């Protein structure tokens, strides 16, 4: 087994960090870990996108604390932020108007998620080819999700609930 070193650059999006980690793990022949890291990237960008689309509904105008509370309820309601969860998938489509499940990569994404589940819950050891397939479809998924979000200037929604001071979510509206 080879040692794996990952360098995270300031300002790098968390989902991109996990994709980079998946590349690094794949290069180090750590195929199951690469699959898990690729799926983590997908779940992180899903949570980011849902947070963004909720923000776009202008919930902050009705109270910034309310948005933070809604986001917390969502995180508490779903074990994972995967769009194969029927309820979360419907929420994402309703918020974003993005019919992601109609995209040509969707079935390969579902297969990747099943693979990740077998790795994590059954100890399945993936092959290089399977890990490469997972990473490829995770990249497609992340790129598709990025396409629904503003490119720049853009503050990741994740920071909105992690750092109230910086995000403006703390305190009274318009404070």
C-alpha positions, -999 to +999 in steps of 0.1 A: +000+000+000+013+034-009+011+065+013-013+091+000-007+128+004-033+154-005-027+191-007-057+213-002-054+248-017-071+278+000-104+286-017-108+252-033-144+240-033-149+210-010-164+189-038-133+196-059-111+185-030-129+152-028-125+146-066-088+154-063-086+130-034-103+103-055-077+109-083-049+106-058-063+075-042-068+059-076-032+066-086-022+050-053-042+018-061-066+025-033-096+017-055-124+014-028-113+047-011-113+064-045-149+053-051-160+066-016-142+099-021-158+104-055-193+098-040-185+122-012-178+149-038-212+142-053-230+144-019-211+176-009-221+194-042-257+182-038-259+197-003-242+229-017-267+231-046-297+226-024-285+252+000-280+276-029-314+270-043-330+275-009-311+308-006-324+318-041-360+314-027-352+345-007-358+328+026-333+353+041-358+381+035-381+362+059-353+357+084-318+346+081-321+323+111-350+306+094-328+296+064-302+282+088-330+262+106-343+249+073-309+238+062-303+220+096-336+202+093-327+190+058-293+178+070-310+160+100-336+145+077-313+128+052-286+103+061-268+112+030-273+139+003-278+116-026-302+123-054-311+086-057-330+092-024-365+098-040-375+126-016-342+145-018-342+140-056-377+156-058-366+184-036-336+191-058-356+191-090-383+213-075-357+239-063-334+239-093-357+229-122-329+207-133-341+173-146-308+156-137-323+121-137-330+125-174-293+131-181-275+103-201-251+097-172-278+090-146-279+052-148-241+050-145-244+073-115-269+050-099-245+021-105-217+041-090-238+048-059-246+011-055-209+003-058-200+028-031-227+013-009-211-022-014-177-008-006-188+009+026-213-015+040-202-049+026-164-045+023-164-049-014-130-043-030-134-025-063-112-030-094-093-003-110-118-003-139-147+001-115-130+029-096-122+047-129-159+043-139-170+058-106-146+087-108-157+095-144-194+095-136-188+115-104-170+141-124-199+143-148-223+146-119-203+174-103-199+193-135-237+190-142-244+203-107-218+232-111-237+241-142-268+249-122-249+272-099-235+307-105-199+306-116-186+338-102-187+357-079-199+328-058-197+320-021-203+283-015-236+278+004-218+255+028-201+285+044-235+302+049-243+279+078-208+272+090-197+307+096-226+330+106-204+360+110-189+359+075-221+348+059-244+374+073-268+347+086-262+355+122-281+382+140-310+402+127-318+406+090-302+436+074-280+441+105 
